Amino acid sequence: MEQLARESGGRVIDVGNSGRRLEDAFDQIQDELRTQYLLSYTPANKAADGKYRKLEIDCGKGNNVQARKGYYAIVGDDNSDN
């Protein structure tokens, strides 16, 4: 689960069997959902060659970005959701 979360830009919140930790997790999720932003990206390299393209997103000091690390430029993909 951690690998899937890491590769897709997400994260895992381990609450175990603790009701209190579950409540805290929902509070974190609620806070994060209130502070989401959408970033649009158009690649300079438009070649749909199947290669992996690394993404680096920086919003300045003190700001945390949660996003996937890159994408594959799949043949036939118009990159509309990258």
PDB file of N, CA, C and O in Angstrom:
ATOM      1  N   MET A   1       0.825  -1.186   0.000  1.00  0.00           N
ATOM      2  CA  MET A   1       0.000   0.000   0.000  1.00  0.00           C
ATOM      3  C   MET A   1       0.872   1.254   0.000  1.00  0.00           C
ATOM      4  O   MET A   1       0.555   2.237  -0.670  1.00  0.00           O
ATOM      5  N   GLU A   2       1.967   1.215   0.751  1.00  0.00           N
ATOM      6  CA  GLU A   2       2.853   2.374   0.790  1.00  0.00           C
ATOM      7  C   GLU A   2       3.467   2.662  -0.579  1.00  0.00           C
ATOM      8  O   GLU A   2       3.586   3.824  -0.969  1.00  0.00           O
ATOM      9  N   GLN A   3       3.855   1.621  -1.310  1.00  0.00           N
ATOM     10  CA  GLN A   3       4.427   1.806  -2.639  1.00  0.00           C
ATOM     11  C   GLN A   3       3.398   2.416  -3.588  1.00  0.00           C
ATOM     12  O   GLN A   3       3.721   3.337  -4.337  1.00  0.00           O
ATOM     13  N   LEU A   4       2.184   1.920  -3.565  1.00  0.00           N
ATOM     14  CA  LEU A   4       1.117   2.454  -4.411  1.00  0.00           C
ATOM     15  C   LEU A   4       0.867   3.926  -4.091  1.00  0.00           C
ATOM     16  O   LEU A   4       0.743   4.753  -4.994  1.00  0.00           O
ATOM     17  N   ALA A   5       0.794   4.239  -2.821  1.00  0.00           N
ATOM     18  CA  ALA A   5       0.566   5.619  -2.412  1.00  0.00           C
ATOM     19  C   ALA A   5       1.715   6.519  -2.862  1.00  0.00           C
ATOM     20  O   ALA A   5       1.480   7.603  -3.396  1.00  0.00           O
ATOM     21  N   ARG A   6       2.934   6.085  -2.653  1.00  0.00           N
ATOM     22  CA  ARG A   6       4.116   6.860  -3.014  1.00  0.00           C
ATOM     23  C   ARG A   6       4.161   7.122  -4.521  1.00  0.00           C
ATOM     24  O   ARG A   6       4.424   8.246  -4.946  1.00  0.00           O
ATOM     25  N   GLU A   7       3.907   6.094  -5.324  1.00  0.00           N
ATOM     26  CA  GLU A   7       3.989   6.233  -6.773  1.00  0.00           C
ATOM     27  C   GLU A   7       2.848   7.038  -7.374  1.00  0.00           C
ATOM     28  O   GLU A   7       2.994   7.586  -8.466  1.00  0.00           O
ATOM     29  N   SER A   8       1.734   7.119  -6.696  1.00  0.00           N
ATOM     30  CA  SER A   8       0.589   7.861  -7.223  1.00  0.00           C
ATOM     31  C   SER A   8       0.465   9.253  -6.611  1.00  0.00           C
ATOM     32  O   SER A   8      -0.466   9.994  -6.929  1.00  0.00           O
ATOM     33  N   GLY A   9       1.399   9.606  -5.738  1.00  0.00           N
ATOM     34  CA  GLY A   9       1.360  10.925  -5.135  1.00  0.00           C
ATOM     35  C   GLY A   9       0.541  11.002  -3.868  1.00  0.00           C
ATOM     36  O   GLY A   9       0.295  12.092  -3.353  1.00  0.00           O
ATOM     37  N   GLY A  10       0.120   9.874  -3.366  1.00  0.00           N
ATOM     38  CA  GLY A  10      -0.671   9.843  -2.134  1.00  0.00           C
ATOM     39  C   GLY A  10       0.182   9.506  -0.925  1.00  0.00           C
ATOM     40  O   GLY A  10       1.408   9.612  -0.967  1.00  0.00           O
ATOM     41  N   ARG A  11      -0.465   9.104   0.134  1.00  0.00           N
ATOM     42  CA  ARG A  11       0.238   8.669   1.337  1.00  0.00           C
ATOM     43  C   ARG A  11      -0.650   7.709   2.112  1.00  0.00           C
ATOM     44  O   ARG A  11      -1.861   7.653   1.903  1.00  0.00           O
ATOM     45  N   VAL A  12      -0.040   6.971   2.992  1.00  0.00           N
ATOM     46  CA  VAL A  12      -0.759   6.006   3.825  1.00  0.00           C
ATOM     47  C   VAL A  12      -0.847   6.576   5.237  1.00  0.00           C
ATOM     48  O   VAL A  12       0.134   7.083   5.780  1.00  0.00           O
ATOM     49  N   ILE A  13      -2.018   6.486   5.809  1.00  0.00           N
ATOM     50  CA  ILE A  13      -2.198   6.877   7.208  1.00  0.00           C
ATOM     51  C   ILE A  13      -2.512   5.606   7.977  1.00  0.00           C
ATOM     52  O   ILE A  13      -3.598   5.042   7.848  1.00  0.00           O
ATOM     53  N   ASP A  14      -1.560   5.162   8.772  1.00  0.00           N
ATOM     54  CA  ASP A  14      -1.718   3.920   9.539  1.00  0.00           C
ATOM     55  C   ASP A  14      -2.411   4.228  10.856  1.00  0.00           C
ATOM     56  O   ASP A  14      -1.866   4.936  11.703  1.00  0.00           O
ATOM     57  N   VAL A  15      -3.598   3.700  11.020  1.00  0.00           N
ATOM     58  CA  VAL A  15      -4.351   3.944  12.250  1.00  0.00           C
ATOM     59  C   VAL A  15      -4.395   2.714  13.148  1.00  0.00           C
ATOM     60  O   VAL A  15      -4.836   2.793  14.294  1.00  0.00           O
ATOM     61  N   GLY A  16      -3.942   1.584  12.629  1.00  0.00           N
ATOM     62  CA  GLY A  16      -3.961   0.363  13.426  1.00  0.00           C
ATOM     63  C   GLY A  16      -5.363   0.059  13.921  1.00  0.00           C
ATOM     64  O   GLY A  16      -6.324   0.121  13.154  1.00  0.00           O
ATOM     65  N   ASN A  17      -5.482  -0.270  15.203  1.00  0.00           N
ATOM     66  CA  ASN A  17      -6.786  -0.557  15.814  1.00  0.00           C
ATOM     67  C   ASN A  17      -7.218   0.534  16.781  1.00  0.00           C
ATOM     68  O   ASN A  17      -8.072   0.314  17.640  1.00  0.00           O
ATOM     69  N   SER A  18      -6.627   1.701  16.636  1.00  0.00           N
ATOM     70  CA  SER A  18      -6.887   2.783  17.572  1.00  0.00           C
ATOM     71  C   SER A  18      -8.002   3.689  17.067  1.00  0.00           C
ATOM     72  O   SER A  18      -7.885   4.292  16.000  1.00  0.00           O
ATOM     73  N   GLY A  19      -9.060   3.782  17.819  1.00  0.00           N
ATOM     74  CA  GLY A  19     -10.169   4.667  17.468  1.00  0.00           C
ATOM     75  C   GLY A  19      -9.736   6.119  17.450  1.00  0.00           C
ATOM     76  O   GLY A  19     -10.178   6.896  16.604  1.00  0.00           O
ATOM     77  N   ARG A  20      -8.869   6.487  18.386  1.00  0.00           N
ATOM     78  CA  ARG A  20      -8.387   7.875  18.468  1.00  0.00           C
ATOM     79  C   ARG A  20      -7.535   8.210  17.249  1.00  0.00           C
ATOM     80  O   ARG A  20      -7.654   9.301  16.692  1.00  0.00           O
ATOM     81  N   ARG A  21      -6.675   7.278  16.830  1.00  0.00           N
ATOM     82  CA  ARG A  21      -5.837   7.509  15.653  1.00  0.00           C
ATOM     83  C   ARG A  21      -6.694   7.596  14.388  1.00  0.00           C
ATOM     84  O   ARG A  21      -6.359   8.330  13.458  1.00  0.00           O
ATOM     85  N   LEU A  22      -7.790   6.853  14.356  1.00  0.00           N
ATOM     86  CA  LEU A  22      -8.708   6.926  13.227  1.00  0.00           C
ATOM     87  C   LEU A  22      -9.364   8.304  13.171  1.00  0.00           C
ATOM     88  O   LEU A  22      -9.479   8.894  12.097  1.00  0.00           O
ATOM     89  N   GLU A  23      -9.786   8.807  14.300  1.00  0.00           N
ATOM     90  CA  GLU A  23     -10.370  10.152  14.358  1.00  0.00           C
ATOM     91  C   GLU A  23      -9.356  11.194  13.896  1.00  0.00           C
ATOM     92  O   GLU A  23      -9.694  12.096  13.129  1.00  0.00           O
ATOM     93  N   ASP A  24      -8.114  11.071  14.362  1.00  0.00           N
ATOM     94  CA  ASP A  24      -7.056  11.998  13.955  1.00  0.00           C
ATOM     95  C   ASP A  24      -6.818  11.928  12.449  1.00  0.00           C
ATOM     96  O   ASP A  24      -6.598  12.950  11.800  1.00  0.00           O
ATOM     97  N   ALA A  25      -6.863  10.715  11.898  1.00  0.00           N
ATOM     98  CA  ALA A  25      -6.658  10.541  10.456  1.00  0.00           C
ATOM     99  C   ALA A  25      -7.757  11.254   9.676  1.00  0.00           C
ATOM    100  O   ALA A  25      -7.471  11.927   8.686  1.00  0.00           O
ATOM    101  N   PHE A  26      -8.992  11.117  10.101  1.00  0.00           N
ATOM    102  CA  PHE A  26     -10.087  11.797   9.414  1.00  0.00           C
ATOM    103  C   PHE A  26      -9.949  13.313   9.532  1.00  0.00           C
ATOM    104  O   PHE A  26     -10.280  14.035   8.591  1.00  0.00           O
ATOM    105  N   ASP A  27      -9.467  13.802  10.666  1.00  0.00           N
ATOM    106  CA  ASP A  27      -9.219  15.237  10.823  1.00  0.00           C
ATOM    107  C   ASP A  27      -8.150  15.713   9.834  1.00  0.00           C
ATOM    108  O   ASP A  27      -8.294  16.773   9.225  1.00  0.00           O
ATOM    109  N   GLN A  28      -7.078  14.925   9.677  1.00  0.00           N
ATOM    110  CA  GLN A  28      -6.017  15.274   8.724  1.00  0.00           C
ATOM    111  C   GLN A  28      -6.555  15.308   7.300  1.00  0.00           C
ATOM    112  O   GLN A  28      -6.274  16.235   6.540  1.00  0.00           O
ATOM    113  N   ILE A  29      -7.323  14.297   6.954  1.00  0.00           N
ATOM    114  CA  ILE A  29      -7.892  14.219   5.602  1.00  0.00           C
ATOM    115  C   ILE A  29      -8.818  15.399   5.347  1.00  0.00           C
ATOM    116  O   ILE A  29      -8.783  16.005   4.276  1.00  0.00           O
ATOM    117  N   GLN A  30      -9.630  15.715   6.317  1.00  0.00           N
ATOM    118  CA  GLN A  30     -10.557  16.841   6.195  1.00  0.00           C
ATOM    119  C   GLN A  30      -9.780  18.145   5.982  1.00  0.00           C
ATOM    120  O   GLN A  30     -10.150  18.949   5.126  1.00  0.00           O
ATOM    121  N   ASP A  31      -8.722  18.359   6.744  1.00  0.00           N
ATOM    122  CA  ASP A  31      -7.902  19.566   6.590  1.00  0.00           C
ATOM    123  C   ASP A  31      -7.259  19.627   5.208  1.00  0.00           C
ATOM    124  O   ASP A  31      -7.225  20.684   4.578  1.00  0.00           O
ATOM    125  N   GLU A  32      -6.748  18.487   4.740  1.00  0.00           N
ATOM    126  CA  GLU A  32      -6.108  18.444   3.431  1.00  0.00           C
ATOM    127  C   GLU A  32      -7.102  18.709   2.303  1.00  0.00           C
ATOM    128  O   GLU A  32      -6.764  19.388   1.334  1.00  0.00           O
ATOM    129  N   LEU A  33      -8.314  18.186   2.414  1.00  0.00           N
ATOM    130  CA  LEU A  33      -9.314  18.396   1.381  1.00  0.00           C
ATOM    131  C   LEU A  33      -9.723  19.861   1.269  1.00  0.00           C
ATOM    132  O   LEU A  33     -10.158  20.307   0.207  1.00  0.00           O
ATOM    133  N   ARG A  34      -9.586  20.598   2.345  1.00  0.00           N
ATOM    134  CA  ARG A  34      -9.923  22.027   2.324  1.00  0.00           C
ATOM    135  C   ARG A  34      -8.822  22.873   1.702  1.00  0.00           C
ATOM    136  O   ARG A  34      -9.050  24.038   1.376  1.00  0.00           O
ATOM    137  N   THR A  35      -7.633  22.308   1.533  1.00  0.00           N
ATOM    138  CA  THR A  35      -6.505  23.095   1.035  1.00  0.00           C
ATOM    139  C   THR A  35      -5.899  22.496  -0.231  1.00  0.00           C
ATOM    140  O   THR A  35      -4.689  22.578  -0.440  1.00  0.00           O
ATOM    141  N   GLN A  36      -6.720  21.906  -1.060  1.00  0.00           N
ATOM    142  CA  GLN A  36      -6.237  21.329  -2.309  1.00  0.00           C
ATOM    143  C   GLN A  36      -6.259  22.362  -3.423  1.00  0.00           C
ATOM    144  O   GLN A  36      -7.112  23.248  -3.469  1.00  0.00           O
ATOM    145  N   TYR A  37      -5.296  22.218  -4.316  1.00  0.00           N
ATOM    146  CA  TYR A  37      -5.233  23.057  -5.500  1.00  0.00           C
ATOM    147  C   TYR A  37      -5.022  22.159  -6.704  1.00  0.00           C
ATOM    148  O   TYR A  37      -4.485  21.059  -6.576  1.00  0.00           O
ATOM    149  N   LEU A  38      -5.435  22.615  -7.854  1.00  0.00           N
ATOM    150  CA  LEU A  38      -5.271  21.866  -9.088  1.00  0.00           C
ATOM    151  C   LEU A  38      -4.217  22.562  -9.931  1.00  0.00           C
ATOM    152  O   LEU A  38      -4.291  23.768 -10.166  1.00  0.00           O
ATOM    153  N   LEU A  39      -3.248  21.800 -10.377  1.00  0.00           N
ATOM    154  CA  LEU A  39      -2.186  22.324 -11.214  1.00  0.00           C
ATOM    155  C   LEU A  39      -2.303  21.695 -12.590  1.00  0.00           C
ATOM    156  O   LEU A  39      -2.403  20.474 -12.711  1.00  0.00           O
ATOM    157  N   SER A  40      -2.292  22.509 -13.615  1.00  0.00           N
ATOM    158  CA  SER A  40      -2.354  22.015 -14.986  1.00  0.00           C
ATOM    159  C   SER A  40      -0.952  22.029 -15.569  1.00  0.00           C
ATOM    160  O   SER A  40      -0.157  22.920 -15.272  1.00  0.00           O
ATOM    161  N   TYR A  41      -0.654  21.045 -16.396  1.00  0.00           N
ATOM    162  CA  TYR A  41       0.695  20.902 -16.943  1.00  0.00           C
ATOM    163  C   TYR A  41       0.621  20.539 -18.416  1.00  0.00           C
ATOM    164  O   TYR A  41      -0.129  19.643 -18.802  1.00  0.00           O
ATOM    165  N   THR A  42       1.393  21.229 -19.235  1.00  0.00           N
ATOM    166  CA  THR A  42       1.544  20.903 -20.647  1.00  0.00           C
ATOM    167  C   THR A  42       3.021  20.662 -20.891  1.00  0.00           C
ATOM    168  O   THR A  42       3.827  21.580 -20.738  1.00  0.00           O
ATOM    169  N   PRO A  43       3.389  19.458 -21.264  1.00  0.00           N
ATOM    170  CA  PRO A  43       4.810  19.149 -21.428  1.00  0.00           C
ATOM    171  C   PRO A  43       5.422  19.864 -22.637  1.00  0.00           C
ATOM    172  O   PRO A  43       4.759  20.038 -23.660  1.00  0.00           O
ATOM    173  N   ALA A  44       6.678  20.273 -22.515  1.00  0.00           N
ATOM    174  CA  ALA A  44       7.411  20.855 -23.641  1.00  0.00           C
ATOM    175  C   ALA A  44       7.736  19.766 -24.658  1.00  0.00           C
ATOM    176  O   ALA A  44       7.710  20.004 -25.866  1.00  0.00           O
ATOM    177  N   ASN A  45       8.041  18.575 -24.161  1.00  0.00           N
ATOM    178  CA  ASN A  45       8.332  17.436 -25.026  1.00  0.00           C
ATOM    179  C   ASN A  45       7.029  16.704 -25.288  1.00  0.00           C
ATOM    180  O   ASN A  45       6.530  15.987 -24.421  1.00  0.00           O
ATOM    181  N   LYS A  46       6.487  16.877 -26.453  1.00  0.00           N
ATOM    182  CA  LYS A  46       5.183  16.288 -26.779  1.00  0.00           C
ATOM    183  C   LYS A  46       5.287  14.899 -27.398  1.00  0.00           C
ATOM    184  O   LYS A  46       4.275  14.336 -27.815  1.00  0.00           O
ATOM    185  N   ALA A  47       6.498  14.336 -27.467  1.00  0.00           N
ATOM    186  CA  ALA A  47       6.688  13.011 -28.061  1.00  0.00           C
ATOM    187  C   ALA A  47       6.034  11.943 -27.195  1.00  0.00           C
ATOM    188  O   ALA A  47       6.366  11.808 -26.018  1.00  0.00           O
ATOM    189  N   ALA A  48       5.107  11.184 -27.770  1.00  0.00           N
ATOM    190  CA  ALA A  48       4.453  10.081 -27.070  1.00  0.00           C
ATOM    191  C   ALA A  48       5.287   8.833 -27.312  1.00  0.00           C
ATOM    192  O   ALA A  48       4.909   7.955 -28.088  1.00  0.00           O
ATOM    193  N   ASP A  49       6.428   8.769 -26.635  1.00  0.00           N
ATOM    194  CA  ASP A  49       7.417   7.722 -26.881  1.00  0.00           C
ATOM    195  C   ASP A  49       7.442   6.642 -25.812  1.00  0.00           C
ATOM    196  O   ASP A  49       8.301   5.761 -25.847  1.00  0.00           O
ATOM    197  N   GLY A  50       6.519   6.695 -24.868  1.00  0.00           N
ATOM    198  CA  GLY A  50       6.454   5.681 -23.821  1.00  0.00           C
ATOM    199  C   GLY A  50       7.474   5.846 -22.721  1.00  0.00           C
ATOM    200  O   GLY A  50       7.525   5.028 -21.802  1.00  0.00           O
ATOM    201  N   LYS A  51       8.284   6.877 -22.787  1.00  0.00           N
ATOM    202  CA  LYS A  51       9.327   7.092 -21.767  1.00  0.00           C
ATOM    203  C   LYS A  51       8.743   7.736 -20.517  1.00  0.00           C
ATOM    204  O   LYS A  51       7.722   8.423 -20.551  1.00  0.00           O
ATOM    205  N   TYR A  52       9.439   7.481 -19.412  1.00  0.00           N
ATOM    206  CA  TYR A  52       9.043   8.055 -18.131  1.00  0.00           C
ATOM    207  C   TYR A  52       9.539   9.491 -18.060  1.00  0.00           C
ATOM    208  O   TYR A  52      10.695   9.770 -18.378  1.00  0.00           O
ATOM    209  N   ARG A  53       8.678  10.390 -17.649  1.00  0.00           N
ATOM    210  CA  ARG A  53       9.030  11.799 -17.497  1.00  0.00           C
ATOM    211  C   ARG A  53       8.898  12.178 -16.030  1.00  0.00           C
ATOM    212  O   ARG A  53       7.819  12.089 -15.444  1.00  0.00           O
ATOM    213  N   LYS A  54       9.990  12.594 -15.461  1.00  0.00           N
ATOM    214  CA  LYS A  54      10.014  12.978 -14.058  1.00  0.00           C
ATOM    215  C   LYS A  54       9.417  14.374 -13.890  1.00  0.00           C
ATOM    216  O   LYS A  54       9.681  15.273 -14.689  1.00  0.00           O
ATOM    217  N   LEU A  55       8.616  14.541 -12.853  1.00  0.00           N
ATOM    218  CA  LEU A  55       8.033  15.838 -12.522  1.00  0.00           C
ATOM    219  C   LEU A  55       8.621  16.339 -11.215  1.00  0.00           C
ATOM    220  O   LEU A  55       8.774  15.573 -10.264  1.00  0.00           O
ATOM    221  N   GLU A  56       8.945  17.604 -11.168  1.00  0.00           N
ATOM    222  CA  GLU A  56       9.388  18.239  -9.934  1.00  0.00           C
ATOM    223  C   GLU A  56       8.523  19.470  -9.714  1.00  0.00           C
ATOM    224  O   GLU A  56       8.521  20.395 -10.526  1.00  0.00           O
ATOM    225  N   ILE A  57       7.798  19.471  -8.622  1.00  0.00           N
ATOM    226  CA  ILE A  57       6.894  20.576  -8.315  1.00  0.00           C
ATOM    227  C   ILE A  57       7.359  21.230  -7.024  1.00  0.00           C
ATOM    228  O   ILE A  57       7.531  20.563  -6.004  1.00  0.00           O
ATOM    229  N   ASP A  58       7.561  22.544  -7.078  1.00  0.00           N
ATOM    230  CA  ASP A  58       8.033  23.289  -5.914  1.00  0.00           C
ATOM    231  C   ASP A  58       7.180  24.541  -5.770  1.00  0.00           C
ATOM    232  O   ASP A  58       7.083  25.347  -6.695  1.00  0.00           O
ATOM    233  N   CYS A  59       6.574  24.697  -4.623  1.00  0.00           N
ATOM    234  CA  CYS A  59       5.726  25.866  -4.380  1.00  0.00           C
ATOM    235  C   CYS A  59       6.342  26.819  -3.368  1.00  0.00           C
ATOM    236  O   CYS A  59       5.645  27.641  -2.773  1.00  0.00           O
ATOM    237  N   GLY A  60       7.629  26.709  -3.179  1.00  0.00           N
ATOM    238  CA  GLY A  60       8.314  27.624  -2.275  1.00  0.00           C
ATOM    239  C   GLY A  60       8.540  27.039  -0.897  1.00  0.00           C
ATOM    240  O   GLY A  60       7.965  26.018  -0.521  1.00  0.00           O
ATOM    241  N   LYS A  61       9.384  27.712  -0.171  1.00  0.00           N
ATOM    242  CA  LYS A  61       9.772  27.274   1.173  1.00  0.00           C
ATOM    243  C   LYS A  61       8.572  27.212   2.107  1.00  0.00           C
ATOM    244  O   LYS A  61       7.764  28.139   2.174  1.00  0.00           O
ATOM    245  N   GLY A  62       8.475  26.109   2.821  1.00  0.00           N
ATOM    246  CA  GLY A  62       7.415  25.957   3.807  1.00  0.00           C
ATOM    247  C   GLY A  62       6.109  25.407   3.264  1.00  0.00           C
ATOM    248  O   GLY A  62       5.165  25.185   4.023  1.00  0.00           O
ATOM    249  N   ASN A  63       6.046  25.186   1.966  1.00  0.00           N
ATOM    250  CA  ASN A  63       4.829  24.638   1.365  1.00  0.00           C
ATOM    251  C   ASN A  63       5.055  23.182   1.003  1.00  0.00           C
ATOM    252  O   ASN A  63       6.089  22.826   0.437  1.00  0.00           O
ATOM    253  N   ASN A  64       4.093  22.351   1.327  1.00  0.00           N
ATOM    254  CA  ASN A  64       4.189  20.921   1.066  1.00  0.00           C
ATOM    255  C   ASN A  64       3.380  20.577  -0.180  1.00  0.00           C
ATOM    256  O   ASN A  64       2.212  20.950  -0.294  1.00  0.00           O
ATOM    257  N   VAL A  65       4.011  19.862  -1.114  1.00  0.00           N
ATOM    258  CA  VAL A  65       3.342  19.429  -2.327  1.00  0.00           C
ATOM    259  C   VAL A  65       3.215  17.917  -2.294  1.00  0.00           C
ATOM    260  O   VAL A  65       4.196  17.207  -2.075  1.00  0.00           O
ATOM    261  N   GLN A  66       2.021  17.437  -2.508  1.00  0.00           N
ATOM    262  CA  GLN A  66       1.770  16.002  -2.558  1.00  0.00           C
ATOM    263  C   GLN A  66       1.306  15.684  -3.969  1.00  0.00           C
ATOM    264  O   GLN A  66       0.176  15.991  -4.346  1.00  0.00           O
ATOM    265  N   ALA A  67       2.192  15.063  -4.747  1.00  0.00           N
ATOM    266  CA  ALA A  67       1.895  14.777  -6.146  1.00  0.00           C
ATOM    267  C   ALA A  67       2.708  13.575  -6.597  1.00  0.00           C
ATOM    268  O   ALA A  67       3.678  13.191  -5.943  1.00  0.00           O
ATOM    269  N   ARG A  68       2.313  12.987  -7.710  1.00  0.00           N
ATOM    270  CA  ARG A  68       3.092  11.871  -8.225  1.00  0.00           C
ATOM    271  C   ARG A  68       4.428  12.385  -8.747  1.00  0.00           C
ATOM    272  O   ARG A  68       4.565  13.567  -9.064  1.00  0.00           O
ATOM    273  N   LYS A  69       5.402  11.501  -8.834  1.00  0.00           N
ATOM    274  CA  LYS A  69       6.775  11.867  -9.175  1.00  0.00           C
ATOM    275  C   LYS A  69       7.015  11.980 -10.676  1.00  0.00           C
ATOM    276  O   LYS A  69       8.040  12.517 -11.098  1.00  0.00           O
ATOM    277  N   GLY A  70       6.084  11.481 -11.487  1.00  0.00           N
ATOM    278  CA  GLY A  70       6.252  11.554 -12.927  1.00  0.00           C
ATOM    279  C   GLY A  70       5.156  10.800 -13.637  1.00  0.00           C
ATOM    280  O   GLY A  70       4.164  10.396 -13.030  1.00  0.00           O
ATOM    281  N   TYR A  71       5.343  10.611 -14.937  1.00  0.00           N
ATOM    282  CA  TYR A  71       4.350   9.919 -15.748  1.00  0.00           C
ATOM    283  C   TYR A  71       5.026   9.306 -16.965  1.00  0.00           C
ATOM    284  O   TYR A  71       6.148   9.677 -17.309  1.00  0.00           O
ATOM    285  N   TYR A  72       4.353   8.379 -17.610  1.00  0.00           N
ATOM    286  CA  TYR A  72       4.826   7.781 -18.850  1.00  0.00           C
ATOM    287  C   TYR A  72       4.109   8.457 -20.013  1.00  0.00           C
ATOM    288  O   TYR A  72       2.883   8.571 -20.020  1.00  0.00           O
ATOM    289  N   ALA A  73       4.888   8.903 -20.995  1.00  0.00           N
ATOM    290  CA  ALA A  73       4.327   9.524 -22.198  1.00  0.00           C
ATOM    291  C   ALA A  73       3.897   8.396 -23.129  1.00  0.00           C
ATOM    292  O   ALA A  73       4.611   8.036 -24.065  1.00  0.00           O
ATOM    293  N   ILE A  74       2.734   7.857 -22.858  1.00  0.00           N
ATOM    294  CA  ILE A  74       2.240   6.676 -23.546  1.00  0.00           C
ATOM    295  C   ILE A  74       1.856   7.010 -24.986  1.00  0.00           C
ATOM    296  O   ILE A  74       1.245   8.043 -25.258  1.00  0.00           O
ATOM    297  N   VAL A  75       2.222   6.129 -25.885  1.00  0.00           N
ATOM    298  CA  VAL A  75       1.896   6.288 -27.295  1.00  0.00           C
ATOM    299  C   VAL A  75       0.382   6.421 -27.441  1.00  0.00           C
ATOM    300  O   VAL A  75      -0.375   5.595 -26.931  1.00  0.00           O
ATOM    301  N   GLY A  76      -0.049   7.467 -28.141  1.00  0.00           N
ATOM    302  CA  GLY A  76      -1.468   7.692 -28.351  1.00  0.00           C
ATOM    303  C   GLY A  76      -2.104   8.501 -27.230  1.00  0.00           C
ATOM    304  O   GLY A  76      -3.276   8.863 -27.324  1.00  0.00           O
ATOM    305  N   ASP A  77      -1.353   8.791 -26.170  1.00  0.00           N
ATOM    306  CA  ASP A  77      -1.884   9.588 -25.052  1.00  0.00           C
ATOM    307  C   ASP A  77      -1.733  11.060 -25.398  1.00  0.00           C
ATOM    308  O   ASP A  77      -0.672  11.498 -25.843  1.00  0.00           O
ATOM    309  N   ASP A  78      -2.790  11.814 -25.192  1.00  0.00           N
ATOM    310  CA  ASP A  78      -2.722  13.248 -25.485  1.00  0.00           C
ATOM    311  C   ASP A  78      -2.227  14.035 -24.279  1.00  0.00           C
ATOM    312  O   ASP A  78      -2.179  15.264 -24.329  1.00  0.00           O
ATOM    313  N   ASN A  79      -1.852  13.343 -23.176  1.00  0.00           N
ATOM    314  CA  ASN A  79      -1.330  13.947 -21.952  1.00  0.00           C
ATOM    315  C   ASN A  79      -2.327  14.927 -21.325  1.00  0.00           C
ATOM    316  O   ASN A  79      -1.927  15.851 -20.617  1.00  0.00           O
ATOM    317  N   SER A  80      -3.606  14.728 -21.580  1.00  0.00           N
ATOM    318  CA  SER A  80      -4.626  15.660 -21.090  1.00  0.00           C
ATOM    319  C   SER A  80      -4.810  15.611 -19.590  1.00  0.00           C
ATOM    320  O   SER A  80      -5.297  16.579 -19.007  1.00  0.00           O
ATOM    321  N   ASP A  81      -4.434  14.505 -18.937  1.00  0.00           N
ATOM    322  CA  ASP A  81      -4.592  14.453 -17.476  1.00  0.00           C
ATOM    323  C   ASP A  81      -3.258  14.324 -16.772  1.00  0.00           C
ATOM    324  O   ASP A  81      -3.188  13.740 -15.691  1.00  0.00           O
ATOM    325  N   ASN A  82      -2.212  14.849 -17.353  1.00  0.00           N
ATOM    326  CA  ASN A  82      -0.870  14.864 -16.734  1.00  0.00           C
ATOM    327  C   ASN A  82      -0.457  16.262 -16.421  1.00  0.00           C
ATOM    328  O   ASN A  82       0.636  16.480 -15.898  1.00  0.00           O
TER     329      ASN A  82
END
